[in-house]
Amino acid sequence: MEAAGEGERRAHSAAPAPVQKRGKRLLLLVLSLCAGVLALEGTLRVVLFADWMRGKELANHLRREQLYASPESVDYWKLDVLFRRAKLMGQPHPGYDARTGWLSEEIDPVTLAHADEPRLGARRPVLLFGDSFAQCVDRAGACWQDLLEGSELAPRFALLNYGVGGYGLDQALLLCRLALERLREREPIVVIAILVDDDLDRCFLRLRGHPKPWFSLEGGELVLHPTGAQDPLAFVRADPPEIRSYFWRGLLFGAGCVERETAQRWCETPVPLPEREALCRRLLTEFRDELETRGISYFFLLFHGQGLAAAPVPSGWQEPFLYRVFEEERMPFVSSKRGLRAHAQADAVGFDAFYYQEGPGLNHFNELGNQVAFEALRQGLLGSFEPYTYLGER
């Protein structure tokens, strides 16, 4: 009996050994995975940021900001600067302007005079402000000023194109406020072009290829914050990207393990929608109030990217918001979307027919897109605006 009892005790004492071994193996596996992930993270950071990796094929492939962030986030534009730092060499934007961030080469950096002013003659000036859709890509040939010159309105109007690539609504309004004084006595018509897809979200960026001024809404009042820095590299080094793991971001944004919207929710903290709408509404209404107080004619011109143009009803937050504000605040506007949709239906073509699908000017209007969208500008100059409704097909 004693021998049997001793055997049981030995069996019981020996039983935990396999469990302990499995626990150690599991711990070792977890530690190995963690070490592997850390090694991958470290290696990726070397490829992304080490100077000696610059120009190598792997670095060229991985040094793309869209693999780690969305264009709506400031981290995307910080990475853009870091990945381009060899070209930047600590230099400001070639068109650097302390008041607006940057200017196009057609705009005098001191007086803000436009290169086309001598063409005005006795005609009424039309001042167009906005981003690259307003500026127009060179590849498209005839731009808004050229299309106006070729129309029946040419004897009455001449357009000065103050569009600047990369601008948000905030910068367009800043430039308008500054440049307007030059031609105020000529009774200009001011046109603010808004790319519905992006231009409102750009108001919340402090960097977009280059440091830019920005507005905040404090106590119901707009407060302007100057650029503060000419050198984009210095800006980013003082305030680097808030990305904890490039490997994790690469899996989500680059490898497409989840939908891009999901990746944004998991990794980025956008400005709450009520704050976005409040600031943008105030920018629009303050601008309207300034112009109307001065007795200056104006209207807004809406441009749409290919996806929004193809959507039969307003989508995203920007498009319904703009229609709603224009209706509630009684602001005149015209839209390229109606003409694009009508033309696509009449000619049985896809919306890709209006936009460049590759090369310079990618995703911008091509020659046909400009010609179709010009009709909205023409209607605005004739005083024929969109009806105040933002619901239903446009």
Stockholm file with secondary structure:
# STOCKHOLM 1.0

chainA/1-394         MEAAGEGERRAHSAAPAPVQKRGKRLLLLVLSLCAGVLALEGTLRVVLFADWMRGKELANHLRREQLYASPESVDYWKLDVLFRRAKLMGQPHPGYDARTGWLSEEIDPVTLAHADEPRLGARRPVLLFGDSFAQCVDRAGACWQDLLEGSELAPRFALLNYGVGGYGLDQALLLCRLALERLREREPIVVIAILVDDDLDRCFLRLRGHPKPWFSLEGGELVLHPTGAQDPLAFVRADPPEIRSYFWRGLLFGAGCVERETAQRWCETPVPLPEREALCRRLLTEFRDELETRGISYFFLLFHGQGLAAAPVPSGWQEPFLYRVFEEERMPFVSSKRGLRAHAQADAVGFDAFYYQEGPGLNHFNELGNQVAFEALRQGLLGSFEPYTYLGER
#=GR chainA/1-394 SS CHHHHHHHHHHHHHTHHHHHHHHHHHHHHHHHHHHHHHHHHHHHHHHHHCGGGTTCHHHHHHCCGGGTCCTTSHHHHHHHHHHTHHHHTTCCCTTEETTTEECCTTBCTTTCCBTTGGGCTTSEEEEEEESHHHHCCGGGCSCHHHHHHTSTTTTTEEEEEEECTTCCHHHHHHHHHHHHHHHGGGCCEEEEEEETTTTTGGGGCSBSSSBCCEEEEETTEEEEECCCCSCHHHHHHHSCCCCSCHHHHIIIIISCSSCHHHHHHHHCCCCCHHHHHHHHHHHHHHHHHHHHHHTCEEEEEEECCHHHHHCSSCCTTHHHHHHHHHHHHTCCEEEHHHHHHHHHHHHTCCGGGGBCCSSTTTTSBCHHHHHHHHHHHHHHHTTCCCCSCCSSCC
#=GC SS_cons         CHHHHHHHHHHHHHTHHHHHHHHHHHHHHHHHHHHHHHHHHHHHHHHHHCGGGTTCHHHHHHCCGGGTCCTTSHHHHHHHHHHTHHHHTTCCCTTEETTTEECCTTBCTTTCCBTTGGGCTTSEEEEEEESHHHHCCGGGCSCHHHHHHTSTTTTTEEEEEEECTTCCHHHHHHHHHHHHHHHGGGCCEEEEEEETTTTTGGGGCSBSSSBCCEEEEETTEEEEECCCCSCHHHHHHHSCCCCSCHHHHIIIIISCSSCHHHHHHHHCCCCCHHHHHHHHHHHHHHHHHHHHHHTCEEEEEEECCHHHHHCSSCCTTHHHHHHHHHHHHTCCEEEHHHHHHHHHHHHTCCGGGGBCCSSTTTTSBCHHHHHHHHHHHHHHHTTCCCCSCCSSCC
//
